[in-house]
Amino acid sequence: LLCGPDALRRIVGDPSAGPYLDAFYFSVETFATIGYGSTYPVGNAAGALMTLESLVGILTVALATGIIFARFSRPRARILFSRTAVVAPYRGGSGLMFRVTNTRRTEIIELECQMIFSRFEMKNGERSRAYYRLPLERDKVVFFSLGWTVVHPIDGASPLSGESPESLQRSNAEFLVLLKGVDDAVAQSVHVRSSYTAEEIVWNARFAGLFNPPRPDGTLTIDVGRLHQTEPV
C-alpha cells in the first residue's frame, strides 16, 4: 500500500475491495506461494517487496515443517513405573526395588538403568544436597518387552546402610531414576526418567506377582494392573 496506488494492478476482477485489502490479499498469496494471477506488482519497490515476502514465506514454511517433524517424529518410550518403591528382603539382606513395564507393542533393546540417591547432609557446618550413584543388581537388559524389577542391594557398602524411614524423611531423600534404550521399531534412542521420594518408599514389603500363567501356546504375559501392588513381608 505504501508503494503507491499503482503498485498493484488487476488483470481481472472487481477492484472494489479497496487498495488495502488488495495489498493484503496479494501478500497472503505471495507468502503462501498461491499465485492466482489476478493481481501483479508494478515497479521496483513493489517487486522488491514481493521478492522479500516470497523468501520469508518459503523459509517460514520450511522452518515450521522442520520443527513439527522433529517434534512428532521423535520416538517416545511408554514405560510405566510402579507408584512406589519397596525395601524388601533380598539374598539374606534387603534391597531397594521398583518395577517398570513396557506399555508399547514394540520392544526396547539395550535398556540401561541408572539410579541416583540424593539427600541433604551437613558439610562444613552447612546443609547441602549430596548425590550417590547406587549400584544395581542388574543395570542393563538386552530385550525389554514385559517387566523388570530393578534392585539395589543394601549391604555394608550401600549409602542406604543403616537408614530408616524416619532418617530418609529428615534428610529429604529422593531416588532419581534414568532409563535409556533403543526403540526397536525406529532404531533411535529413547530416555525416560522418574523419581521416588522418601514418602514413596514402602518398607518391609514386596511386589505382588506380575506374570500370568503361560498360555497353552507358551506365550508369557503380564498383568499391568498388578504393577503397583505390594504385600507385606
N, C-alpha and C positions, 0 to 999 in steps of 0.2 A: 504493500500500500504506500509506503514511504518512497518507493522508486518512481512514483508519479502515476497519473491516471491512465497513461498509455503503456505502462509496463506489462500489462496482461491484455491479450486480445482473445476473443472467442471466434472459433470457426463456425460453430453452430450453437443454437440455444438462445434462451432469453436472458439477457444480462440484468434483468430486473432485480436479481438478488442483491445487487449493490456491490460497490468495489471492495468493501471489507470482506464480505462473505465470499466473493470471487477469489480474493487473495488467500483467504483461509482454506477454502476447499482445494485450491491449487496446491497449497503447501502440504495438505494432507495427502493428496495424490502423489506428490513428489516424495515425501517421507516414506510412504508405503509402496513406492515404485509401481503404482497402479497405472497411471498414464492413460486416461480415457481419450485424450487427443482433442477435446473440445476447446481447451484453453492452452495458450502457449505464451512464453515470455518474449518480451521485445526489449532490446537494448542490452548493453554490457552489464549494467547494475543488476537488472532482473535476471540475466543469465548467470552471473556470478552467484547470486543468492540461491538460484535453483540448483547450481552445482554443489554449493555447500550443504543445502538441505538433502540432496541425494546422498552425499557421502555420510552425513550424520545418520540418515535413515538406515543405510546399509550397515554401518558399524553398530548401531543400536540393536538391530535385529540379530546380527552375528553375536554380539555380546550377550544378549538375553538368551539366545539359543544355547550358547556355551554354558551359561550359569545354570539354566534349567536342566540341561543334560548331565552336567557334573553333579547336580543335587540329587536327581532321581535315578541316575544310573549306578550310584554307589551302592554296593551290597550292604545290607544291614542284617546282622545276626539277631535272631529272635531266640535268645537264651533266657530261660526263666530261672531265677534264683529262688531258693527257699526263703520264706519270710524271716526265718530265724536261723541262727547257727546254734549248735549244741556242744556241750562239753560232756563226752561220753566215755565209758571205759574203752581202752584200746591197747591191745597187746600187753596186758599186765599193768598198764598205767592208765593214762587218759589222753584224750585228743580233742582238739577243737575241729569241728566238722561243719560243713554246709553242703547243700546239694544244688546241682544245676541240671537242667534238661533242655534239649533242643526241640523247639516247637515248630521248626520248619521241616518240610519233607526232604530237603537237601541235607547232605552231610557236611560237617565241618572237619577238616583234616588238620593234623599237626596242631591241635588245640593246646595252648600253653596257659598256665595259671601262675600268677604272682600274688602273694598276699603280704600286705604291709600292716604291721601293728603300730599304732600311734597312740601316744598318751602324754600327759603333762608330767614333767619331772622338775625337781628343784636342782638347779645347777648354778653354782657360784652365787647362791642366795637369790637367784631369780627363777621364776616359774616359766619354763619354756617347753614346747612340744618336741618330743623325741620320736624317731621313727626306727623301726626294726623290721627287717625282712624275715619272715617266718619260713623256715624250711618245711617243705611238704613231703608227705609220704610218697606222692607221685605228682610231679608238676607238669606232666605232659601226657596226652593220649593221642594215638595216631589217628583213630577214627572216633568221632563223636556224633552218634546218631540217636542215642537214647538218653541215658542219665549218667551222672558222675558225682560221686561223693568225694569231695576234696577234704583231706585230713592233714592237720598239723599235729604231730606227736608232741605232747607236753612232757618233756624229760628234763633232766637237770640243766641242759644247755639252752632250754627254751626261755625266751623272755617272759613267758606266762607261768613259769615255775613259781609256786608259792602264792600265786594270785588268787583272789576270791571275787565273788560278785561285787562285794562292797568296795574292795580296793580298786577294781576296774571302774566303777562308777565315780569314785572320788577323783580319779585321775582323768576323767572324761575320755576313756579309752575308745578307740574306734579301729575297726579292721577294714582296710581298703583292699578291694579285690579287682584285679585286672585279668581279663581273658583275651587271648589273641590267637587267631587261627586263620585258615584259608577256606573260603567258601568253595565247595567242590563244584558248584554249578557254573560259576563265573571265574574261578581261579584268581580271586582277589582277596586281599587281607581284610579281616573284619576284627573290630575291637569292641569289647563290652566291659563296662565297669559297674561296680556296685560297692556297698559297704555295709557293715554291721556295727552298731553302737553297743555299748555295754548292756543297755537295756534290752537289746535284741538277742542276747545270748541266753540260752536255756541250759541250766546246769543239771547234771545227773539225769540226762535224758538221752534218748537215741531216736533216730528217724525210723518211721514205720516202713515196712516193706514196700518197695516201689514197683517191682516186676510182677506181672501177671503170670499165671501158669502157662507153659508153652501151648500153642495151638496144635491141633492134630498134624499140621504140616511142618511143625517145628519152628514156626515163626515166634520170635520173642518180642513181647510188647510190654509197655509200662503204663501205669495209671497216673497220669499227670495230676489228677485230683489229690493224690496222696503225697505229692512232693513236699508239702508243708507240714504233714502230720508228724508229731513226735509222741513218744511214750516214755514214761518214767522208768528208770532202772534202779 
